[in-house]
Amino acid sequence: MWTDPIVEELHRVREAHAARFHNDMQAIAADLLRTEREWPGPKIDPRPHPPGIRPSAEQANPQHGDDRLARKGP
C-alpha cells in the first residue's frame, strides 16, 4: 500500500502537538487559538459568502491593513 509522505508528516506533527498537551483537547484548542491570534499574517473571514463573491484578504480583515495578498482584478 502506498502512503503519501506529506500526509504522514502531517500526522507526525499533529501527534507531536497533541503529545505536548497530553492529548487534552481543551489545551490543544487553546494553543491553536492562541497561535491564530498571534499569527502575523493576514486573516481571512471564514464565514460563507454568496456564490461568485470572493473577498480579498484586506476586505475580510480591514484592521490588518496588509493588502499584499489581496487579489487584484477580476
MARLUM-609161 format. One line per 5 residues: their letters; for each residue x, y, z of N, C-alpha, C. Coordinates in pm, whole numbers. Example, Ala and Ser with C-alpha at 12.3 -4.5 7.8 and 13.67 -1.06 7.14 Angstrom:
BEGIN
as> 1319:-569:780:1230:-450:780:1320:-330:780 ~ 1285:-225:708:1367:-106:714:1290:3:787;
This chain:
BEGIN
mwtdp> 84:-118:0:0:0:0:88:124:0 ~ 57:218:-88:135:341:-100:88:442:5 ~ 182:509:69:148:613:165:206:745:116 ~ 133:851:137:174:985:96:267:1040:204 ~ 391:1075:169:485:1124:270:442:1256:332;
iveel> 369:1339:258:322:1465:315:216:1439:421 ~ 124:1349:390:19:1314:487:82:1252:611 ~ 180:1164:590:249:1102:704:317:1207:791 ~ 378:1306:729:444:1413:806:341:1494:883 ~ 227:1524:821:121:1597:892:71:1519:1012;
hrvre> 59:1388:997:15:1304:1110:118:1309:1223 ~ 248:1303:1187:353:1310:1290:350:1444:1363 ~ 332:1553:1289:327:1686:1350:206:1697:1442 ~ 91:1648:1395:-31:1654:1476:-15:1571:1604 ~ 41:1453:1591:60:1368:1709:159:1429:1807;
ahaar> 265:1490:1756:363:1556:1845:299:1674:1917 ~ 217:1751:1844:149:1865:1906:54:1817:2015 ~ -22:1713:1987:-115:1659:2086:-39:1605:2208 ~ 74:1543:2186:153:1488:2297:204:1599:2389 ~ 234:1716:2332:280:1829:2415:175:1867:2519;
fhndm> 48:1841:2488:-61:1878:2577:-128:1754:2637 ~ -57:1642:2637:-106:1516:2695:-242:1479:2638 ~ -262:1506:2507:-385:1476:2435:-509:1540:2497 ~ -491:1649:2570:-602:1724:2629:-659:1817:2522 ~ -778:1785:2469:-836:1860:2360:-858:2007:2393;
qaiaa> -895:2038:2516:-915:2179:2553:-783:2255:2548 ~ -675:2194:2595:-544:2259:2592:-494:2273:2448 ~ -519:2172:2366:-478:2178:2225:-552:2291:2155 ~ -685:2299:2176:-765:2403:2113:-721:2541:2161 ~ -693:2556:2290:-649:2685:2344:-516:2726:2279;
dllrt> -425:2631:2260:-298:2661:2196:-318:2703:2051 ~ -405:2633:1979:-431:2670:1839:-496:2807:1830 ~ -588:2840:1920:-650:2972:1919:-546:3081:1951 ~ -456:3054:2045:-351:3150:2079:-260:3173:1958 ~ -223:3064:1891:-138:3074:1773:-208:3155:1664;
erewp> -335:3130:1644:-412:3204:1544:-417:3353:1578 ~ -440:3386:1706:-446:3525:1749:-315:3597:1726 ~ -202:3528:1751:-71:3590:1742:-9:3583:1603 ~ -74:3513:1509:-19:3497:1376:-4:3632:1308 ~ 117:3664:1255:140:3797:1198:81:3818:1059;
gpkid> 45:3713:991:-4:3725:854:-148:3773:848 ~ -196:3797:727:-335:3843:711:-433:3736:755 ~ -545:3780:805:-652:3690:848:-760:3690:740 ~ -838:3583:735:-948:3577:640:-1079:3563:716 ~ -1187:3596:649:-1318:3583:707:-1369:3443:674;
prphp> -1387:3355:774:-1427:3217:745:-1576:3200:715 ~ -1654:3308:728:-1797:3295:703:-1823:3266:555 ~ -1928:3193:525:-1960:3165:384:-2001:3293:313 ~ -1973:3299:185:-2007:3415:103:-2100:3371:-8 ~ -2181:3463:-60:-2268:3427:-172:-2185:3375:-289;
pgirp> -2240:3286:-369:-2167:3232:-482:-2113:3343:-572 ~ -1990:3326:-617:-1929:3421:-708:-1860:3537:-641 ~ -1872:3550:-509:-1808:3662:-438:-1695:3605:-353 ~ -1573:3652:-379:-1456:3608:-302:-1383:3732:-254 ~ -1401:3773:-128:-1336:3894:-81:-1185:3877:-72;
saeqa> -1113:3987:-88:-969:3983:-73:-935:3974:75 ~ -810:3949:106:-766:3941:246:-790:4074:316 ~ -768:4186:247:-788:4317:309:-935:4341:338 ~ -1023:4303:246:-1166:4321:268:-1214:4234:383 ~ -1158:4116:396:-1200:4024:501:-1155:4070:637;
npqhg> -1041:4141:644:-988:4187:772:-928:4326:755 ~ -1012:4429:744:-962:4562:716:-872:4618:826 ~ -884:4574:950:-799:4629:1055:-654:4583:1040 ~ -631:4475:966:-494:4427:947:-419:4519:853 ~ -484:4563:743:-428:4659:652:-319:4606:561;
ddrla> -294:4478:559:-191:4421:474:-257:4370:347 ~ -237:4442:235:-304:4401:113:-210:4332:15 ~ -94:4287:60:-1:4220:-30:-62:4095:-90 ~ -150:4027:-17:-210:3904:-66:-349:3926:-125 ~ -394:4051:-122:-528:4080:-175:-529:4055:-326;
rkgp> -635:3995:-371:-647:3963:-513:-679:4091:-590 ~ -606:4112:-697:-627:4229:-782:-696:4184:-910 ~ -787:4263:-959:-851:4234:-1086:-971:4142:-1071 ~ -1024:4095:-1185:-1146:4013:-1181:-1124:3878:-1119;
